[in-house]
Amino acid sequence: MKRLVKAGAALAGLAVVVLAVVIAVAVATAPGPDPAVLVEGESRTSSSGQYTSEFFSEDSDGQHLVYPVIKDAAGAVVWSDDERYLQSAHPVGVVWQEDADVLWLLSSDIGNSRVVQVDGEWTKDWDQATPPPDIARIDEGR
């Protein structure tokens, strides 16, 4: 009888170890957010290196809202989004296009848009063509 109890305890211990390993592997290999997508408190640099994007934030009616901005190399804000996003409910993915200074705003709530320079001014464009492959890949993975 002692031998059966010891064998059962050993098997239970082994099962716990195996379960812990399976959970650790699942967590380590789970897809996370794309590192190109802007995270609050960080900045991302455009492909030319001349611009950065970051989130500014404001609190309104007890909610923490964010909005993306573009800064030039001197740190001056050259564009600020007029939309405010509640990231906990309707997050916006903010990502620079790999091969051009084009900032994409990916939102399942209000739709995707891009921010481009037109005649030296940054403009938000809602009627853009199909996103390039790097942006489409990120949008599909969100």
MDAnalysis code that builds the backbone (N, CA, C; Angstrom):
import MDAnalysis as mda
import numpy as np

u = mda.Universe.empty(426, n_residues=142, atom_resindex=np.repeat(np.arange(142), 3), trajectory=True)
u.add_TopologyAttr("name", ["N", "CA", "C"] * 142)
u.add_TopologyAttr("resid", np.arange(1, 143))
u.add_TopologyAttr("resname", ["MET", "LYS", "ARG", "LEU", "VAL", "LYS", "ALA", "GLY", "ALA", "ALA", "LEU", "ALA", "GLY", "LEU", "ALA", "VAL", "VAL", "VAL", "LEU", "ALA", "VAL", "VAL", "ILE", "ALA", "VAL", "ALA", "VAL", "ALA", "THR", "ALA", "PRO", "GLY", "PRO", "ASP", "PRO", "ALA", "VAL", "LEU", "VAL", "GLU", "GLY", "GLU", "SER", "ARG", "THR", "SER", "SER", "SER", "GLY", "GLN", "TYR", "THR", "SER", "GLU", "PHE", "PHE", "SER", "GLU", "ASP", "SER", "ASP", "GLY", "GLN", "HIS", "LEU", "VAL", "TYR", "PRO", "VAL", "ILE", "LYS", "ASP", "ALA", "ALA", "GLY", "ALA", "VAL", "VAL", "TRP", "SER", "ASP", "ASP", "GLU", "ARG", "TYR", "LEU", "GLN", "SER", "ALA", "HIS", "PRO", "VAL", "GLY", "VAL", "VAL", "TRP", "GLN", "GLU", "ASP", "ALA", "ASP", "VAL", "LEU", "TRP", "LEU", "LEU", "SER", "SER", "ASP", "ILE", "GLY", "ASN", "SER", "ARG", "VAL", "VAL", "GLN", "VAL", "ASP", "GLY", "GLU", "TRP", "THR", "LYS", "ASP", "TRP", "ASP", "GLN", "ALA", "THR", "PRO", "PRO", "PRO", "ASP", "ILE", "ALA", "ARG", "ILE", "ASP", "GLU", "GLY", "ARG"])
u.atoms.positions = np.array([
    [0.812, -1.194, 0.000],
    [0.000, 0.000, 0.000],
    [0.856, 1.258, 0.000],
    [1.976, 1.257, 0.770],
    [2.869, 2.414, 0.787],
    [3.459, 2.675, -0.586],
    [3.755, 1.593, -1.297],
    [4.345, 1.731, -2.624],
    [3.347, 2.419, -3.582],
    [2.061, 2.086, -3.503],
    [1.042, 2.709, -4.336],
    [0.888, 4.191, -4.018],
    [0.923, 4.556, -2.751],
    [0.797, 5.954, -2.338],
    [1.986, 6.751, -2.848],
    [3.212, 6.180, -2.721],
    [4.410, 6.870, -3.198],
    [4.379, 7.027, -4.716],
    [3.925, 6.017, -5.433],
    [3.849, 6.082, -6.895],
    [2.820, 7.134, -7.320],
    [1.695, 7.163, -6.624],
    [0.659, 8.166, -6.930],
    [1.157, 9.578, -6.668],
    [1.866, 9.767, -5.565],
    [2.418, 11.090, -5.240],
    [3.459, 11.500, -6.280],
    [4.272, 10.561, -6.700],
    [5.298, 10.856, -7.709],
    [4.649, 11.234, -9.034],
    [3.600, 10.506, -9.423],
    [2.900, 10.820, -10.661],
    [2.205, 12.192, -10.582],
    [1.632, 12.506, -9.443],
    [0.982, 13.807, -9.272],
    [2.021, 14.926, -9.358],
    [3.184, 14.719, -8.738],
    [4.253, 15.712, -8.814],
    [4.740, 15.903, -10.234],
    [4.890, 14.812, -10.965],
    [5.323, 14.871, -12.357],
    [4.282, 15.606, -13.209],
    [3.008, 15.354, -12.951],
    [1.935, 16.020, -13.694],
    [1.981, 17.532, -13.464],
    [2.262, 17.970, -12.252],
    [2.362, 19.402, -11.945],
    [3.526, 20.027, -12.704],
    [4.665, 19.338, -12.751],
    [5.831, 19.847, -13.463],
    [5.535, 19.940, -14.962],
    [4.934, 18.908, -15.524],
    [4.600, 18.912, -16.949],
    [3.628, 20.043, -17.257],
    [2.620, 20.226, -16.428],
    [1.649, 21.304, -16.631],
    [2.332, 22.669, -16.579],
    [3.238, 22.861, -15.646],
    [3.961, 24.131, -15.536],
    [4.793, 24.393, -16.788],
    [5.431, 23.373, -17.310],
    [6.234, 23.523, -18.527],
    [5.334, 23.870, -19.715],
    [4.199, 23.203, -19.844],
    [3.269, 23.476, -20.941],
    [2.773, 24.918, -20.871],
    [2.419, 25.382, -19.701],
    [1.950, 26.763, -19.539],
    [3.064, 27.749, -19.883],
    [4.275, 27.481, -19.422],
    [5.406, 28.376, -19.710],
    [5.678, 28.460, -21.206],
    [5.624, 27.344, -21.892],
    [5.856, 27.329, -23.342],
    [4.739, 28.086, -24.056],
    [3.510, 27.896, -23.635],
    [2.375, 28.580, -24.274],
    [2.491, 30.092, -24.107],
    [2.863, 30.550, -22.929],
    [3.007, 31.982, -22.682],
    [4.176, 32.548, -23.489],
    [5.285, 31.820, -23.539],
    [6.470, 32.305, -24.245],
    [6.270, 32.363, -25.752],
    [5.444, 31.504, -26.303],
    [5.261, 31.469, -27.758],
    [3.993, 32.170, -28.221],
    [3.195, 32.693, -27.295],
    [1.968, 33.391, -27.677],
    [2.329, 34.673, -28.425],
    [1.599, 34.978, -29.503],
    [1.898, 36.199, -30.227],
    [1.576, 37.419, -29.373],
    [2.469, 38.366, -29.348],
    [2.260, 39.595, -28.603],
    [2.036, 40.740, -29.570],
    [1.937, 41.920, -29.039],
    [1.756, 43.063, -29.924],
    [2.994, 43.251, -30.807],
    [2.769, 43.726, -32.016],
    [3.871, 43.969, -32.933],
    [4.739, 45.094, -32.366],
    [6.058, 44.915, -32.306],
    [6.918, 45.950, -31.717],
    [6.924, 47.263, -32.501],
    [6.447, 47.250, -33.739],
    [6.391, 48.486, -34.527],
    [5.242, 49.390, -34.088],
    [4.240, 48.826, -33.419],
    [3.061, 49.587, -33.017],
    [3.384, 50.427, -31.782],
    [3.012, 51.686, -31.840],
    [3.273, 52.635, -30.766],
    [2.591, 52.211, -29.465],
    [3.326, 52.326, -28.372],
    [2.827, 52.036, -27.031],
    [2.887, 53.334, -26.238],
    [1.886, 53.590, -25.426],
    [1.886, 54.819, -24.632],
    [3.142, 54.865, -23.765],
    [3.778, 56.020, -23.735],
    [4.999, 56.204, -22.962],
    [6.266, 55.967, -23.776],
    [6.106, 55.518, -25.018],
    [7.247, 55.288, -25.900],
    [7.075, 56.134, -27.159],
    [8.103, 56.160, -27.981],
    [7.999, 56.829, -29.273],
    [8.507, 55.879, -30.347],
    [8.107, 56.129, -31.564],
    [8.547, 55.349, -32.718],
    [9.076, 56.328, -33.758],
    [10.123, 55.922, -34.472],
    [10.786, 56.780, -35.450],
    [10.371, 56.394, -36.866],
    [10.156, 57.407, -37.695],
    [9.771, 57.174, -39.092],
    [10.935, 56.564, -39.860],
    [10.651, 56.090, -41.075],
    [11.677, 55.412, -41.862],
    [12.848, 56.331, -42.213],
    [12.608, 57.616, -42.389],
    [13.697, 58.549, -42.705],
    [14.496, 58.939, -41.469],
    [13.914, 58.717, -40.300],
    [14.559, 59.137, -39.057],
    [14.321, 60.601, -38.727],
    [13.559, 61.309, -39.554],
    [13.324, 62.738, -39.349],
    [12.139, 63.040, -38.428],
    [11.285, 62.038, -38.190],
    [10.076, 62.265, -37.402],
    [9.889, 61.151, -36.381],
    [9.194, 61.474, -35.325],
    [8.812, 60.466, -34.335],
    [7.321, 60.604, -34.072],
    [6.732, 59.504, -33.624],
    [5.335, 59.535, -33.193],
    [5.297, 59.145, -31.729],
    [4.349, 59.690, -31.030],
    [4.109, 59.315, -29.634],
    [2.677, 59.662, -29.278],
    [2.249, 59.180, -28.130],
    [0.910, 59.506, -27.649],
    [0.994, 60.658, -26.661],
    [0.097, 61.602, -26.802],
    [-0.187, 62.564, -25.751],
    [-1.452, 62.045, -25.094],
    [-1.705, 62.474, -23.860],
    [-2.895, 61.973, -23.170],
    [-3.598, 63.101, -22.437],
    [-4.844, 62.828, -22.134],
    [-5.647, 63.745, -21.329],
    [-6.699, 62.921, -20.607],
    [-7.122, 63.416, -19.474],
    [-8.180, 62.761, -18.719],
    [-9.450, 63.582, -18.865],
    [-10.545, 62.881, -19.170],
    [-11.822, 63.546, -19.358],
    [-12.920, 62.678, -18.775],
    [-13.701, 63.230, -17.894],
    [-14.811, 62.510, -17.256],
    [-14.355, 61.179, -16.662],
    [-13.203, 61.172, -16.042],
    [-12.692, 59.964, -15.393],
    [-12.108, 58.935, -16.344],
    [-11.964, 59.281, -17.616],
    [-11.399, 58.350, -18.594],
    [-10.057, 58.864, -19.089],
    [-9.133, 57.935, -19.294],
    [-7.796, 58.263, -19.796],
    [-7.809, 58.126, -21.318],
    [-7.716, 59.247, -22.011],
    [-7.757, 59.277, -23.469],
    [-6.369, 59.582, -24.020],
    [-6.064, 59.005, -25.175],
    [-4.784, 59.271, -25.823],
    [-5.021, 59.736, -27.252],
    [-4.023, 60.426, -27.798],
    [-4.063, 60.817, -29.202],
    [-2.635, 60.894, -29.718],
    [-2.427, 60.395, -30.942],
    [-1.081, 60.399, -31.500],
    [-0.675, 61.782, -32.009],
    [0.623, 62.045, -31.915],
    [1.213, 63.256, -32.475],
    [2.448, 62.852, -33.277],
    [2.847, 63.724, -34.188],
    [4.096, 63.566, -34.920],
    [4.972, 64.747, -34.539],
    [6.238, 64.434, -34.226],
    [7.215, 65.475, -33.896],
    [8.336, 65.459, -34.921],
    [8.904, 66.650, -35.161],
    [10.056, 66.719, -36.063],
    [11.333, 66.448, -35.261],
    [12.478, 66.519, -35.936],
    [13.759, 66.198, -35.301],
    [14.083, 67.126, -34.129],
    [13.537, 68.344, -34.148],
    [13.766, 69.292, -33.061],
    [12.826, 69.056, -31.875],
    [11.879, 68.146, -32.037],
    [10.934, 67.849, -30.962],
    [9.655, 68.663, -31.008],
    [9.483, 69.464, -32.056],
    [8.265, 70.263, -32.187],
    [7.147, 69.399, -32.767],
    [5.940, 69.555, -32.235],
    [4.782, 68.827, -32.743],
    [4.401, 69.432, -34.090],
    [4.401, 68.596, -35.141],
    [4.040, 69.053, -36.489],
    [2.650, 68.563, -36.898],
    [2.107, 67.602, -36.155],
    [0.745, 67.130, -36.392],
    [0.211, 66.522, -35.106],
    [-1.065, 66.771, -34.861],
    [-1.742, 66.221, -33.690],
    [-3.116, 65.728, -34.129],
    [-3.460, 64.512, -33.737],
    [-4.750, 63.950, -34.133],
    [-5.873, 64.679, -33.417],
    [-6.962, 64.916, -34.133],
    [-8.133, 65.549, -33.529],
    [-9.029, 64.529, -32.836],
    [-8.796, 63.241, -33.081],
    [-9.548, 62.172, -32.413],
    [-8.908, 61.878, -31.065],
    [-9.734, 61.485, -30.095],
    [-9.256, 61.021, -28.796],
    [-9.684, 59.563, -28.671],
    [-8.760, 58.727, -28.222],
    [-8.997, 57.288, -28.191],
    [-8.980, 56.774, -26.761],
    [-9.987, 55.983, -26.433],
    [-10.042, 55.279, -25.158],
    [-9.436, 53.906, -25.415],
    [-8.149, 53.760, -25.144],
    [-7.421, 52.548, -25.503],
    [-8.005, 51.289, -24.868],
    [-8.602, 51.426, -23.693],
    [-9.151, 50.243, -23.024],
    [-10.405, 49.717, -23.723],
    [-11.093, 50.560, -24.470],
    [-12.317, 50.131, -25.150],
    [-12.132, 50.021, -26.662],
    [-11.516, 51.022, -27.253],
    [-11.347, 51.071, -28.711],
    [-9.921, 51.502, -29.033],
    [-8.985, 50.580, -28.892],
    [-7.578, 50.954, -29.101],
    [-7.280, 51.313, -30.552],
    [-6.308, 52.177, -30.716],
    [-5.832, 52.543, -32.046],
    [-4.380, 52.072, -32.152],
    [-4.091, 51.400, -33.261],
    [-2.713, 51.002, -33.538],
    [-2.050, 52.103, -34.343],
    [-0.924, 52.596, -33.869],
    [-0.213, 53.676, -34.538],
    [1.129, 53.125, -34.988],
    [1.377, 53.155, -36.307],
    [2.595, 52.532, -36.827],
    [3.084, 53.286, -38.069],
    [4.404, 53.459, -38.148],
    [5.008, 54.063, -39.337],
    [5.106, 53.028, -40.444],
    [4.859, 53.444, -41.659],
    [5.077, 52.587, -42.823],
    [6.586, 52.355, -42.955],
    [6.989, 51.133, -43.317],
    [8.410, 50.772, -43.364],
    [9.212, 51.556, -44.387],
    [8.616, 51.887, -45.527],
    [9.391, 52.466, -46.625],
    [9.067, 53.929, -46.929],
    [8.327, 54.603, -46.042],
    [7.979, 56.003, -46.274],
    [7.569, 56.646, -44.956],
    [7.675, 57.972, -44.905],
    [7.225, 58.694, -43.720],
    [5.717, 58.872, -43.780],
    [5.017, 57.759, -43.563],
    [3.554, 57.725, -43.548],
    [3.155, 57.043, -42.252],
    [2.352, 57.722, -41.449],
    [1.892, 57.178, -40.170],
    [0.494, 56.615, -40.361],
    [0.306, 55.346, -40.003],
    [-0.992, 54.684, -40.127],
    [-1.670, 54.618, -38.770],
    [-2.971, 54.879, -38.764],
    [-3.810, 54.777, -37.572],
    [-4.800, 53.654, -37.835],
    [-4.657, 52.571, -37.096],
    [-5.458, 51.365, -37.320],
    [-6.502, 51.238, -36.224],
    [-7.758, 51.378, -36.587],
    [-8.839, 51.337, -35.605],
    [-9.994, 50.498, -36.119],
    [-10.345, 49.470, -35.369],
    [-11.506, 48.662, -35.740],
    [-12.799, 49.407, -35.409],
    [-12.712, 50.466, -34.624],
    [-13.884, 51.229, -34.215],
    [-14.283, 52.270, -35.265],
    [-13.321, 53.083, -35.706],
    [-13.662, 54.170, -36.636],
    [-13.026, 53.999, -38.014],
    [-12.260, 52.942, -38.203],
    [-11.634, 52.699, -39.493],
    [-10.185, 53.142, -39.523],
    [-9.483, 52.699, -40.531],
    [-8.065, 53.021, -40.689],
    [-7.893, 54.324, -41.456],
    [-6.833, 55.015, -41.131],
    [-6.468, 56.225, -41.856],
    [-4.950, 56.307, -41.885],
    [-4.451, 57.229, -42.677],
    [-3.014, 57.450, -42.706],
    [-2.756, 58.945, -42.627],
    [-1.574, 59.281, -42.140],
    [-1.178, 60.673, -42.026],
    [0.022, 60.859, -42.942],
    [-0.123, 61.760, -43.909],
    [0.909, 61.980, -44.934],
    [1.197, 63.474, -45.058],
    [2.371, 63.765, -45.622],
    [2.692, 65.157, -45.925],
    [2.172, 65.510, -47.308],
    [1.404, 66.599, -47.366],
    [0.906, 67.124, -48.630],
    [1.311, 68.596, -48.671],
    [2.150, 68.934, -49.639],
    [2.656, 70.306, -49.766],
    [3.260, 70.808, -48.448],
    [4.007, 69.942, -47.771],
    [4.701, 70.323, -46.541],
    [3.859, 70.296, -45.283],
    [2.571, 70.004, -45.409],
    [1.670, 69.942, -44.249],
    [1.247, 68.502, -44.008],
    [1.208, 68.084, -42.740],
    [0.747, 66.736, -42.397],
    [-0.772, 66.727, -42.409],
    [-1.340, 65.726, -43.094],
    [-2.780, 65.630, -43.272],
    [-3.240, 64.201, -43.022],
    [-4.371, 64.079, -42.332],
    [-4.977, 62.762, -42.118],
    [-5.854, 62.438, -43.319],
    [-5.610, 61.257, -43.890],
    [-6.290, 60.833, -45.112],
    [-7.132, 59.597, -44.808],
    [-8.459, 59.729, -44.953],
    [-9.368, 58.598, -44.693],
    [-9.610, 57.772, -45.938],
    [-9.370, 58.337, -47.112],
    [-9.680, 57.655, -48.370],
    [-8.425, 57.109, -49.022],
    [-7.612, 56.429, -48.251],
    [-6.351, 55.905, -48.767],
    [-6.558, 54.626, -49.565],
    [-5.566, 54.311, -50.348],
    [-5.579, 53.058, -51.102],
    [-5.346, 51.896, -50.131],
    [-5.309, 50.713, -50.665],
    [-5.041, 49.523, -49.858],
    [-3.724, 49.703, -49.110],
    [-3.686, 49.393, -47.826],
    [-2.438, 49.559, -47.078],
    [-1.327, 48.681, -47.655],
    [-0.082, 49.137, -47.542],
    [1.032, 48.319, -48.015],
    [1.130, 47.036, -47.185],
    [1.848, 46.033, -47.686],
    [1.900, 44.735, -46.998],
    [2.331, 44.796, -45.528],
    [3.303, 45.647, -45.196],
    [3.756, 45.714, -43.793],
    [2.647, 46.207, -42.874],
    [1.840, 47.149, -43.330],
    [0.746, 47.661, -42.517],
    [-0.415, 46.670, -42.487],
    [-0.716, 46.053, -43.619],
    [-1.794, 45.065, -43.676],
    [-1.505, 43.894, -42.741],
    [-0.253, 43.458, -42.682],
    [0.136, 42.341, -41.802],
    [-0.128, 42.707, -40.328],
    [0.238, 43.910, -39.951],
    [0.020, 44.348, -38.566],
    [-1.465, 44.483, -38.286],
    [-2.207, 45.051, -39.227],
    [-3.648, 45.256, -39.045],
    [-4.361, 43.907, -38.887],
    [-3.979, 42.922, -39.670],
    [-4.603, 41.592, -39.583],
    [-4.276, 40.892, -38.264],
    [-3.117, 41.192, -37.694],
    [-2.690, 40.538, -36.453],
    [-3.232, 41.181, -35.198],
    [-3.947, 42.279, -35.339],
    [-4.469, 42.981, -34.163],
    [-5.748, 42.362, -33.679],
])
